[in-house]
Every structure is written in C-alpha cells, then in structure tokens.
Amino acid sequence: MRSQVSKLDIERHALWAGAAGSVLGLIVALIVFAGRRPPLAGGLSVGSVSALTAGAAVVAASVWGFRQLLVVREPWLADIPPWRKALTMTGLVLVHSGGIVMALSTLFYLAQQAFFGLDVDALAGSLFVAAATGIGCYIALGSTARTDAASLAGVLGVFMVAGVSISMLLAEELGWWRVMFSALGTSRAGAGSFWTFNTTLVVSGLVLASLTEFLTRDLARLGAIYRQRVLARPRRWGKVFRPRPWFVRWCLLLVAAAVVFIGLVPVAPAESLHSAFVRIAAAGMMVLFAGSLMLFPGFPAAFHLFSVASLIAVVLANLLWTRWHYYNLTGFELVAVAICFGWLSVFIRTTAAMVEGIES
C-alpha cells in the first residue's frame, strides 16, 4: 500500500528544490562569468555552464525526491536489498541528470544558431543559468517522486531517443549508417557522438534495471491474485501457465546488464565482445516474447498475440537483412530496437492497467 504522500507534498518539495537550484545556478554563474560576455553555446558559455550546474543540482534533487518522497510513497522500496535499492536510485538519478544536460545543451545550441553571434553580459547570462538550473531541479524532483513503471518507461523512451538523435547529429563520420548502428559509439564518429551514444546506452541499461523493480512489484501483485483464482478453481495446466515474476526480473536484468556493457565496450576495437552483449540482450527479449503465455497468464489474449507477432517480426526483420538483403545491419538494428521497445512499452502499460483494475 502507498503511504500518504500527497500531490501537494510533492509540489511543495519540487518548488523548494527549484528555488535552491536557482540560487545555486546564480551564484556559480556570477563567479564564472565575472568580467566576461559569454555566448549562448560553445566553450565557456551560458549553455555549458547551465548544463553542468543543472546536471549536478539535479543529482541532489533526484536523490532527495527518491529518499524523502518516493520511498515513503512506495514503502516496498525500503524492504528490497540495499544493493537493489541503490541501483534503482542510481538509474533514476542518472536518467534525470543526463536528460537535463542533453536538453539544455540542445536548447542553447539551437538558440545560438537562431541568434548567431549573440553574446550576453554576466548578469543576463547568470539569470539564464539560474532559470535553467531551477527549472531542471523542479522537474527532476517531481518526476522522481512520482515514479512508477509507466512513467519511468516514458522517461526511458524519451532519454534513449534524445541521446541517440544527438549522437547522430554530432557524428563526424557521415557514412556511419553504412556500417552499423554501434558505429556511432566509435572514435571515428567523433568525441561528441562517442560519449553521447555510449553514455546513453549505459544510463538506459541502469534505468531499465530500475524499471525492473517497479515492474516486478506489479507482476508479483497480479501473480498473487492469479494464484488465488487457481486455488479457487483448479486448472489442468495451472503449474505450467503461472506467473513467474522472478524469471521476468532476471530476464530484464540480463537485458539491462547487456545494454550497459554494450555502451562500456564499443564495437571498435572489441567487436566480438560487443556483439556478444548485443546477442545476450536480444536473447533475453526473445525469451519474453516466446514465453508470453507461460509467464503472463491472465493477461489479455491481444497481448499474447502481440508478443507472438513481435517474435515473428524480429525473425522477418533478420531475414530481410541476412537472406533478402533488403537493408543493411543498421536497418535491422533500428527495426529490432523499435520492436523490442514497442513490446516493452505495451507490456508495461498492460501491467499498469491490470494493477489499476485490481486497486479500483
């Protein structure tokens, strides 16, 4: 059961976090910009100082939101092993901090392109940094405190799309797509693309591990209700088709760990090891697709059909690449990632809807 942490409590904490972040941003910027006229982006600019200051402040805001609000709102988080609790918090903190850094860097870069050659005085630049830092802290604390499986999946999706998109825009090797998607994470793609792409993968893997905690919690609640129904009305195949939250957890954690190591081990110079982690991640998702009926009994028939369709779609996508040469490896990777994340999103939304149904 959730403890009484009201929306007003979260909003009050978020406002205080925003105010503290604004003060911090203002002080840092006044010191850094003293005697300067910083540009909006590039080098020691409003954008870079905003991104760094807000990124650091958001870490504190997210930790506060997790420890003081989310753990109270979701008391089961306090009962899980300390390492899993720390891993969950780390994923939430990094996705919010990284997301704010990418958002502010992109925003000020676009602003500099729109107002080419513009620079500002120290006071104006400091006010920009204060506003950016305050808004970042306000959003991050509120988002962290309201975290559930569905909202975290949305944050993960936005973060992944933003990170990969930025790495593609930063790529110095314009023909990267002729090789493979992971070419964005090599030194040939340039430092900006290299760090953005690989950091996005590492953080995404950690966030997926955090998401697994919330998702497993919901599956365990659904499983308890399903077992009660089976005891009331015994079924012939009850031992085969039964909820297995622990198995789903380890499959998703395997995928999450593989994604982290895909980012930590770039395709060059360790292509074989990098490819092994890609296969592990794919295998984990294929097991969930194929085992839908046995792992998620009680879910709608449409969900099971969608799982089978996802499995068939990945197989066909692989044939289009290897057998029929319709597209190259990059095309297959994009299609496979879209299918896997699409299934994961539907799975999370279906689980959340079923949990909401038993609560109402």
N, C-alpha and C positions, 0 to 999 in steps of 0.2 A: 504493500500500500504506500501511496505517496504521502509524505508529510505536508503540512500546510505551509507551503511557500507560495504566497500569492503573486499574481502578476504585478501588483503594486510594489511588493518587496523587491522583485527583480528589477523593475523600472527605477526604483529609488537607488539601488546599488549601481545600476548602469549609469545613471546621471552623475553620481558621485565619482565613478570611475572616469567618465568623460571630463568632468571638471578637473580632476587630478592630472589626467593626461594632458589637458590644455595648458595647465600651469607648467608642467614638466617640459612640454614642447616649446613653450615661450622662453623659458629660462635657457634651455640648450641652444635654441636658435639665436637669441640675443648674444650669447657668448661666441658662437661660431661665426655669425655674420657681422660681428663688430668691425666697423671700418670697411665693409665690403658692399658691393652691389651684386648679389647672386643672381644667376639666370634661373629660369624655371626648371630646367633639366640639364643633366650632364655635369660631371665633375662635382665640385662643392656647390651644389645648387639647392634650391628650395625643395625640389623633388627628392634628391638623395637624402637630405637631412630629414625630411618628413618621413620617408620610408624607413630609415634606420631608427629614428626616435620612436615612431609609432610601432614599429615591429617589436622593439624592446619593451615599450609600455604595454602593448597588448599581451605579451607573455605574462606580465604581472596581473593584468585584468582577467585573463583566462584562468590562471591558477586560482585567483580569488573566487571567481564565479564557480569553478569546479568544487573547491573545498568548502566554501561557505554557503553555497546555494544548491548546486546540483546534487551533492552527496546527501544533503538534507531532504531535497525533493525526491530523490531516488535512494532510499536508505539501504537497498541491497548492495549498492556500490561499496559501502563500508564493510560488508561481510565477505567480499571476494579477497583472494590472497593479495598481499601488498604489491607483489611484482605486477600482477594484472591490473591493479588499481593505478599504479604508476604508469604502466604502458597506456592505459586508457586516457589518463590525464595528459600524457606526453603527446598523443595523437591529436587531442582536441586543441592543445596549446599551439602546436606547430601548424596545424591547418589554418587557424585563425591568424597567427602571426605571419605566416607565409602568404596567406591570401591578402592581408592588408598591405604587405610590402609590394606584392605584384600589382595590386590595384592602384596604389599611389604612384608607383614608378610609371605605369602605363598612362595614368591620368595626366601627370605633369609632363610626360614626354609629348603627349598629344597637344597639351596646352602650349608647349614651347613651339611645336610645329605650326600651330594656329597663329601664335603671336611671335613670329620669327624675329630673333634679335632682341627680344624684350628682356630687360633685367629690372630688378626692383631694389628699393633701398632696404636697409637692415630691418627697420620696423615692419614694413609690409611683408617682407619675407618671413619674419618671425611670427607674425599673425597667421600667415598661411600654414606654417608648421604647427602652431598651436591648435588651429582649427582641425587640421588633418589628424593630429595625434588624439585630440579629444573625441572626434567622431569615431576613429578606429577603436578606442577603448570602450566607448559606449556600445558600439555594435558587437564587439567581441564578447564583452561580459554578458550582455543579454542573450546572445546566441549560445554561449557555453552553458548558461544557467537553464536554458530551455531545451537542452539537447535530448533527443530521443532517436530511435533508429531511423525514422523517416526524415527528420530534419538533418541528421548527420549525413545521410545518403545524398541529400540535396547539396549540402556544403561540399562533400567529396566530389560530386559531379562537376560543380562549378569550378572547384580548385583544379581538377585534372584538365578540364577543357581550357581554362585560362593559362595554366602552366605550359601545356603542350603548344597552344596557339602562340604564346610569347616566344617559346623556343624556336618555332618555325619562322617567326618574323625576324628573330635575331640570327638565324643561321647564315653563315658566310658562304657555305657551300650550297649554292642554289640548286644543284642537282642531287641533293641528299635523298630525295624521294625515289630516285632510280635504284638505290641500293636496298635500304630497309628503313623502317621507322626508327630503329635504335641508332641510326647514323646521326640523329640529332644530338645524341649523347656522347659523341666523339670529339676529339680535339680539332678535327678537320672542320667541324661545323662552327668553330669559334668558341671563345671562352664564355660569351653570354649564353649561347644555346646549350653548351656543355653543362654549365652549372644549373641553368633553369630546368632543363629536361631531367637530369638525374636527381636533382633535389625534389622535383615534382613527384617522381616515382617513389623516392624514399619516404617522403611525407605521406603520399597516398597509401602506401603499404601500412604505415603506422596508423593512419586514420581508419583503414579497413579493419585492423586489429581492434581498435576502439569500438568500431561499429559492431564487431562480432559480439562484444559483451552485451550490448543492448539487444541485439537480435536474438542471442541465445536465451536471454532472460524472457523475452516474449514467447519464444518457442517452448520453453520449459513450462510456462503457464498454460499454453494451449495443449501441451502434452499431458499435463495433469488432468485437464478436463476430458481429453480423449480417452485416457485410461479409465476414468470413472464411468464413461459411457460403455466401454468394452466390458467392464466388470458387471455392469447392469444388464447388458445384452451381449453375451459372449459370441465371438465371431470365429469362424473356422480358421481364418488366416491372421488372427489377431497378433500372433508372435512375429509374423513376417512384416506385416504392414502396421508399424507402430512408430511413434515419434522417437527420433534419436537426436536430441539437441546436442549432446556431447560430440557425436560424429560430425554434425554440421559445423560445430565450433572448430574442430580440428581441421576440417577441410578448408574453411575460410581462413584460419590462421596459417595454414600451409600456403594458401594463395597469397596472403598478406606478406609472409616472410619472403616468398619468392619475388614479389614485386619490389620489396626493399632491396634485395640482393641484385635484382636486375638494374636498379639505379646505382648500387655501390660498385658493381662490376661491369663497366662499359664493354660494348661489343669489341672494341679495339683497345688493348691487344688480346683480351681473353675471350675470344669469340665462342669457343666451345663451352666454357663455363657459363657465360652469359646465356647462351642458347639452352643450356640445361635448366637454368632457372625459369626461362620462358616456358619450357615444356612442363615443368612442375606446376607452374601457375595454371596452364591450360588444362592439365590433367585433373587438378582439383576442381575446376569449374565443370569439366565434363562428367565427373563423378556425381556432382549435384544435379546436373541435367538428367543423366540417365537414371539416377536413383530417386527421382521425384516421388513416385508412388509409394516407395517403401519408407522414405524419410519424412514425407509430409502428408500422412493420411489425414483426412478430414478437410484438406484444402479443396477449393472448388475444382471441378473437372476441367474448367477452362485453363486453370493454372497448370495442371499436369499436361494438357495438350500443348500449352505454350512451351513447357520445358522440353517436350519431345521435339517440337518444331525448332527450338533453339539448337538442340543437338544436331538435327538434320541440317540446319542452316550452316553450322560450322563445318560439317563434313562437306557440304556442297561448296562452301567458300574455299576449302582446301583443294578440292578437285578443280575448281576454276583457276587456281594458281598452278598446281603441280601437273595436272593432266591436260587441261584445255588451254592453259596459258592465256587466259582472258586478261589477267592483270599480273603485276609483279608482286614480290613479297610485301612491299609497303601496302599495296591494296588489300592483300589478305589480312595483314595485321590490323589495319583500320577496321575492316569488316568484323573480324573476330572480337576485337575490343568492344566495338559497338554492340555486338550480340551479347557478350558476357555482361557488360554493364547494364544493358537493357533488361536482361533477365534478373540481375541482382536488384534493380530498381523495382521491377514488378513484384519480385519475391518479398521485398521489404514492405512495399505498400499493401500487399495482400495480407501479410502477417499483421501489420498495424491495424488494418481494417477488422480482422478477426479478433484481435485483442480488444479493440474498441467495442466490438459486438458483445463480448462477454462481460465487459465493465458496465454497459448500459442496461 
